[in-house]
Amino acid sequence: MPPALPPDSLALALWYAAPIVAQVMAGQSLADGTLEQVPGDIRPSVQDIVYGTLRRHGEGDALLAPLLQNPPYPIIRALLFCALHRLATWTDAPHTVVNQAVEAAGQLAEGRYKGLVNGVLRNYLRQQESLKEALADHPAARLWHPAWWLEKLQASYPKQWESIVSADNTPPPMSLRVNLRKCRQADYLARLEAGGIAAQARGEAGIRLQRPVPVSQLPGFADGLASVQDLGAQRAAELLDPAPGSRVLDACAAPGGKTAHLLERADLELTALDIDPDRCRQIESNLARLGLAARVRCGDASAPRAWGREPAAFDAILADVPCSASGVVRRHPDAKWLRQPQDILRFAYAQRRILERLWTTLQPGGKLLYASCSVFPEENGEQVAKFLNRTADARRVSEEQWLPGAEHDGFYYALLQKLA
C-alpha cells in the first residue's frame, strides 16, 4: 500500500519510481506494465522521473561511485538515481529534492537507509562540480549511452553519431495522424488551435504538436479523429501504398498504428498479425476507436502456414520486424539498460527468418516493405542487402534511413518487389 505521504508530493513520486527503476536495472522491461500499476493521478510525475532517470544511462553509477563505500540495497540505489535526475532538472530547489528523497527512503527497505540517502545526496551537492568534471573520462556516463552502443554509432555514422546521441537524450516529440476518413487535416488543426494547442501540419495527414499534451485534451480523440503516431512511423503506409481492394498483411502489427494508417488511406482486405494475444486485443481496440476493421490474427510471422496462409496469399506486406529499438530509445529508455551487443545478432537472425518466410506469402509482382525502428545497419541495410543477394526474385525499389531528430524518431524502410 502507498505510504502516508502527501498525494502530490515528490516523495510519493520517488517512492513509486524507485522500485520501477530497480526492476529495469535487474532486467525487467517497462513494457511489462509496471507503470500502469501506478495510480493515474500521480502516474505522469512518476513516468517523468522513471524515463528521465533511465535516459541518463550510466551517469548515476559514475557520479555515486566516489560517494559510496559499498553498493546500497538495489531499491535505494535506484532511489539515488531518481534523486540525481530530479536534482538535474530542479536546479532551483536542490534541498527540497534531498528532503523529499529522504522522506521516500523512510518508506523503503524499512527506513534503514534514510541517513545514507541524506548523506550521499548532500555530499553530492557539495562536490557536484568536481564529480561532473570527472565524467569527461567516462564517455558512456557523460553521453548517457552504453560504451558498446556509442562505438556502433560512431562506426556506422561518423558524421551524425553525436546528433543521434543528442536526440536520444531528449524527450521525444509528440505527433498526430489525422484520420482522413473522418476529418480533414486543416479542420483538425483548427480544432487544436481552438483548444489552445499549438501545432503544425506535416505531410499528408501528420501534425506536429509544439509540446506534448495528454490524449484526453486532444479534440475528438475518443471519437477516432486522430491517433498519436510519430511522423517517421507514418512513412510506412505512404511507402507501401497498396491499391484499394488489395490483400494486405501487416506482420508484427501491434499496437496497430500502421495497420490503422493503411486502412485510413484505402479500402483493403487487411490481415493484422501479432504473436502476443494481449497485443492483438490492443490492435482490435485501436481499430474500434477509429471505426476501422481488419482480420486480426495471433501468430508467428516466421511461420505463416501455422496461421493459415499459403504461398502468394498477399498483394502487399508490411514487415515491421522486431528489433533493438535503437531508433526510438528516447521513448523506450529502458532499452539502453537492457540491450547487450549479442542481442543485435539475435534480432538479425529473427528478422532474417521473418523476411524469408513472409516472402513466400507474397504474390509475384507484389511489394513488401521491410521496416524497423533501429539505426543499427545489421538490422537494416545489411539485412536487406544479404536477402537480395540470396533471393533471385527480389529487387529493391527504394530505401530510406531516418535518423532520430527534433521532428521524428529513427526508422529504416526498404521497399522490395517480387519479380513476376
Disulfide bonds with the S-S distance in Angstrom:
none
